[in-house]
Amino acid sequence: MADPRLSRRTDIGDRIKVSFEFFPPKNDEMEGRLWETITRLEPLSPQYVSVTYGAGGSTRERTARTIGRILTGSGLKPAAHMTCVDATREDVDAVVRDFASLGVTRFVALRGDPAAGVGEAYRPHPQGYSNGAELVGAIRRIGDFEVSVSAYPEKHPESADFATDIDMLKRKVDNGATRAITQFFFDNDLYERYVERVRRAGIYIPIVPGVLPIHNFAQVANFSARCGTHVPAWLAERFAGLEKDPQTHALVAAAIAAEQVLDLVERGIEEFHFYTMNRADLAFAMCHLIGIRPQVGTAAAAA
């Protein structure tokens, strides 16, 4: 029996809004690969693209360079990530103003993980912002920016419980956050229950699902274990035996990501944030599968 969703695929593609996340390249080779990715994904007309930012400003120059090139070399709207790890308030405020001077009007405000990595205890800088809520307030005091923040369908690993976690989200909203983007997840029921908790708490900003196409299952499973993301048994079974078969692995990964998005669309979700890992292949394939195609008139569409 045909999937009834297929008959609505073209309509779905017209309704869905997507954004893509990149990280700043570490060298010239990676910069070339990132720009190839951006060029490939631009014709899909994302709502915006975001560029991550390292702890303590460790990628400040590379992030600014990447954002500047997106602004001048493409038609995309960039959002700059900001963190408050290992940085003073003055340093953070200066970076926000620098990005604003480039033409940035969107920020993704994250407390950030300790420089030592996920799992290490977070310690605020003595002269810095203590958490994501304070960071949001600082950004909004500098300008009337659109500010996205993080959300955790399986709660933040450091939160004692969901009530504590959702209280932090509420503080971010009270300080001016306009959208939340979730940590990646693989069980849509967990996301739906989380949104219900958030709405009961009186939080009504969009809770945008963060979707991670799986380029390497072993790596994703390892990172998921460290950040508290549940990996269902059925997901592991889909990738079993594909460790040395990258082509089949990619086909399976694209199909799984598209299935996840289509199921969320059936539940009423129409905005998604895709973690690209600076690679276009799976993100482009996933968008194609869910009905998002290059816009007529673009170079890619005419090719």
C-alpha positions as CSV (number, residue, x, y, z in Angstrom):
1,M,0.0,0.0,0.0
2,A,1.4,3.4,-0.9
3,D,2.4,5.8,1.8
4,P,-0.5,8.4,2.0
5,R,2.1,11.0,2.9
6,L,3.7,10.8,-0.6
7,S,0.7,12.4,-2.3
8,R,1.2,15.4,-0.1
9,R,4.9,15.6,-0.5
10,T,5.0,18.7,-2.8
11,D,2.7,20.6,-0.5
12,I,4.9,19.6,2.4
13,G,7.9,21.1,0.7
14,D,6.2,24.4,0.2
15,R,5.2,24.6,3.9
16,I,8.3,23.5,5.7
17,K,10.9,26.1,6.8
18,V,14.5,24.9,7.4
19,S,17.7,26.3,8.7
20,F,21.2,24.8,8.5
21,E,24.0,24.8,11.0
22,F,27.7,25.0,10.1
23,F,30.9,25.3,12.1
24,P,33.9,27.5,11.2
25,P,36.6,25.7,9.2
26,K,40.0,25.1,10.8
27,N,42.1,25.4,7.6
28,D,42.0,26.3,3.9
29,E,41.0,22.8,2.8
30,M,38.1,22.7,5.3
31,E,37.1,26.2,4.2
32,G,36.9,25.1,0.6
33,R,34.7,22.2,1.6
34,L,32.4,24.3,3.7
35,W,31.9,26.8,0.9
36,E,31.0,23.9,-1.5
37,T,28.4,22.8,1.1
38,I,27.0,26.3,1.4
39,T,26.8,26.7,-2.4
40,R,25.0,23.4,-2.7
41,L,22.5,24.1,0.0
42,E,21.8,27.8,-0.8
43,P,19.3,27.0,-3.6
44,L,17.1,25.3,-1.1
45,S,16.3,28.8,0.3
46,P,16.8,28.1,4.1
47,Q,15.2,30.5,6.5
48,Y,18.8,31.2,7.8
49,V,22.1,29.5,8.4
50,S,24.0,29.5,11.7
51,V,27.7,29.4,12.4
52,T,29.0,28.0,15.7
53,Y,31.3,29.7,18.1
54,G,34.0,28.1,20.2
55,A,34.5,28.5,24.0
56,G,36.2,31.6,25.1
57,G,36.2,33.0,21.6
58,S,38.5,30.3,20.3
59,T,36.9,30.5,16.9
60,R,36.0,34.2,17.0
61,E,38.0,35.2,13.9
62,R,37.1,32.1,11.9
63,T,33.4,32.5,12.8
64,A,33.5,36.2,11.8
65,R,35.2,35.4,8.6
66,T,32.7,32.7,7.7
67,I,29.8,34.9,8.5
68,G,31.3,37.8,6.5
69,R,31.7,35.6,3.5
70,I,28.1,34.3,3.8
71,L,26.9,37.9,3.9
72,T,29.0,39.1,0.9
73,G,29.2,35.9,-1.2
74,S,25.7,34.5,-0.9
75,G,22.1,35.4,-0.5
76,L,21.8,33.6,2.8
77,K,20.9,35.2,6.2
78,P,23.5,34.1,8.8
79,A,22.9,33.7,12.5
80,A,26.0,33.9,14.8
81,H,26.3,31.5,17.7
82,M,27.4,33.1,21.0
83,T,28.6,31.4,24.2
84,C,29.7,32.8,27.6
85,V,32.3,30.1,28.4
86,D,35.7,31.4,29.6
87,A,34.8,35.0,28.6
88,T,34.1,38.3,30.5
89,R,30.9,40.2,30.0
90,E,32.9,42.9,28.2
91,D,34.4,40.4,25.8
92,V,31.1,38.9,25.0
93,D,29.4,42.3,24.4
94,A,32.3,43.3,22.1
95,V,31.8,40.2,20.0
96,V,28.1,40.8,19.7
97,R,28.7,44.3,18.5
98,D,31.4,43.1,16.1
99,F,28.9,40.6,14.5
100,A,26.2,43.3,14.4
101,S,28.6,45.6,12.6
102,L,28.9,42.9,9.9
103,G,25.2,43.0,9.4
104,V,24.1,40.1,11.7
105,T,20.6,40.4,13.1
106,R,20.2,36.8,14.4
107,F,22.0,35.1,17.2
108,V,22.0,31.7,18.7
109,A,22.7,32.2,22.4
110,L,24.2,29.2,24.2
111,R,25.9,28.9,27.6
112,G,28.3,26.5,26.0
113,D,30.2,23.5,27.1
114,P,33.4,23.7,29.2
115,A,36.5,23.9,27.1
116,A,37.4,20.4,28.4
117,G,34.3,19.1,26.7
118,V,30.9,17.5,27.4
119,G,30.7,15.9,30.9
120,E,33.0,18.4,32.6
121,A,31.6,20.7,35.3
122,Y,30.7,24.1,34.1
123,R,32.2,27.1,36.0
124,P,31.2,30.6,35.0
125,H,34.0,33.1,34.4
126,P,34.2,35.4,37.5
127,Q,33.5,38.5,35.4
128,G,31.3,36.7,32.9
129,Y,27.7,35.8,32.3
130,S,26.6,32.9,34.4
131,N,24.3,31.1,32.0
132,G,22.3,31.2,28.8
133,A,19.6,33.4,30.3
134,E,22.0,36.1,31.2
135,L,23.6,35.9,27.8
136,V,20.2,36.4,26.1
137,G,19.5,39.4,28.2
138,A,22.9,40.9,27.3
139,I,22.4,40.4,23.5
140,R,18.9,41.9,23.6
141,R,20.2,45.0,25.6
142,I,22.7,45.6,22.8
143,G,20.1,45.4,20.0
144,D,16.7,44.3,18.9
145,F,18.0,41.0,17.6
146,E,16.2,37.7,17.0
147,V,17.7,35.3,19.6
148,S,17.4,31.5,19.5
149,V,18.3,29.4,22.5
150,S,18.8,25.7,23.2
151,A,16.2,23.3,24.4
152,Y,16.6,19.7,25.5
153,P,13.8,17.1,24.9
154,E,15.7,14.7,27.2
155,K,16.7,17.5,29.5
156,H,20.2,19.0,29.8
157,P,22.7,16.5,31.2
158,E,23.5,18.8,34.1
159,S,19.8,19.5,35.1
160,A,18.5,17.7,38.1
161,D,15.1,17.3,36.6
162,F,12.8,18.6,33.8
163,A,11.3,21.3,36.1
164,T,14.8,22.8,36.6
165,D,15.5,22.5,32.9
166,I,12.3,24.1,31.8
167,D,12.7,26.9,34.4
168,M,15.9,27.8,32.7
169,L,14.2,27.9,29.4
170,K,11.5,30.2,30.8
171,R,14.2,32.6,32.1
172,K,15.7,32.7,28.6
173,V,12.3,33.6,27.2
174,D,11.7,36.2,29.9
175,N,15.0,37.8,28.9
176,G,14.1,38.0,25.2
177,A,14.6,34.7,23.5
178,T,12.4,34.4,20.4
179,R,12.9,30.7,19.4
180,A,14.4,27.5,20.9
181,I,16.3,24.9,18.9
182,T,16.5,21.4,20.4
183,Q,19.4,19.2,21.0
184,F,19.2,16.4,18.4
185,F,17.0,13.4,19.2
186,F,15.8,10.2,17.5
187,D,12.5,9.5,19.3
188,N,9.8,11.9,18.2
189,D,7.6,10.9,21.1
190,L,10.2,12.4,23.5
191,Y,10.1,15.7,21.6
192,E,6.3,15.8,21.6
193,R,6.2,15.2,25.4
194,Y,8.8,17.9,25.9
195,V,6.8,20.4,24.0
196,E,3.7,19.6,26.0
197,R,5.7,20.2,29.2
198,V,7.0,23.5,27.9
199,R,3.5,24.7,26.9
200,R,2.1,23.7,30.3
201,A,4.9,25.9,31.8
202,G,3.5,28.9,29.9
203,I,6.3,29.0,27.2
204,Y,4.9,29.6,23.8
205,I,7.9,30.5,21.6
206,P,8.6,28.0,18.7
207,I,10.4,24.8,19.8
208,V,12.3,23.9,16.6
209,P,13.4,20.3,16.3
210,G,17.2,19.9,15.7
211,V,17.7,17.1,13.3
212,L,21.0,15.3,12.9
213,P,21.6,13.2,9.8
214,I,23.9,10.4,10.8
215,H,27.1,10.5,8.8
216,N,28.8,8.1,11.1
217,F,26.6,6.0,13.4
218,A,29.4,4.9,15.8
219,Q,30.5,8.5,16.4
220,V,26.9,9.7,16.9
221,A,26.2,6.8,19.3
222,N,29.2,7.7,21.3
223,F,28.4,11.4,21.5
224,S,24.8,10.6,22.3
225,A,25.9,8.6,25.3
226,R,27.9,11.5,26.6
227,C,25.2,14.2,26.1
228,G,22.2,12.1,27.3
229,T,20.5,11.4,23.9
230,H,18.6,8.1,23.7
231,V,19.6,5.9,20.7
232,P,16.7,3.5,20.1
233,A,17.5,-0.1,19.4
234,W,15.7,0.0,16.1
235,L,18.1,2.8,15.0
236,A,21.2,0.8,15.9
237,E,19.7,-2.2,14.0
238,R,19.3,0.0,10.8
239,F,23.0,0.7,10.7
240,A,24.2,-2.8,11.9
241,G,26.8,-4.2,9.4
242,L,27.3,-0.9,7.5
243,E,30.6,0.1,9.2
244,K,32.6,-0.5,6.0
245,D,29.8,0.3,3.5
246,P,29.7,4.1,3.4
247,Q,27.4,4.3,0.4
248,T,24.6,2.2,1.9
249,H,25.2,3.9,5.3
250,A,24.5,7.3,3.6
251,L,21.3,6.0,1.9
252,V,20.0,4.6,5.1
253,A,20.9,7.8,7.0
254,A,19.1,10.0,4.5
255,A,16.0,7.8,4.6
256,I,15.9,7.8,8.5
257,A,16.3,11.5,8.8
258,A,13.5,12.1,6.2
259,E,11.3,9.6,8.0
260,Q,11.8,11.5,11.3
261,V,11.0,14.9,9.7
262,L,7.9,13.6,7.9
263,D,6.6,12.1,11.1
264,L,7.1,15.4,12.9
265,V,5.2,17.1,10.0
266,E,2.3,14.7,10.5
267,R,2.4,16.0,14.2
268,G,2.1,19.6,13.1
269,I,5.7,20.7,13.0
270,E,6.8,22.9,10.0
271,E,10.1,24.3,11.1
272,F,13.4,22.4,11.4
273,H,17.0,23.0,12.1
274,F,19.5,20.6,10.4
275,Y,23.0,20.0,11.9
276,T,25.0,19.6,8.6
277,M,28.5,18.8,10.1
278,N,29.6,21.0,7.1
279,R,28.5,18.4,4.6
280,A,25.8,18.9,2.0
281,D,25.1,15.3,0.9
282,L,22.8,14.1,3.6
283,A,21.2,17.4,4.2
284,F,20.4,17.9,0.5
285,A,19.1,14.3,0.1
286,M,16.9,14.7,3.2
287,C,15.4,17.9,1.9
288,H,14.8,16.3,-1.5
289,L,13.0,13.4,0.1
290,I,10.7,15.7,2.1
291,G,9.9,17.8,-0.9
292,I,12.2,20.8,-0.5
293,R,13.8,21.4,-3.9
294,P,16.0,24.1,-5.4
295,Q,14.0,27.3,-6.2
296,V,13.1,27.8,-9.9
297,G,15.5,30.3,-11.4
298,T,18.5,29.5,-9.3
299,A,21.8,28.3,-10.8
300,A,21.3,24.8,-9.3
301,A,17.8,24.5,-10.6
302,A,18.9,25.5,-14.1
303,A,21.9,23.1,-14.2
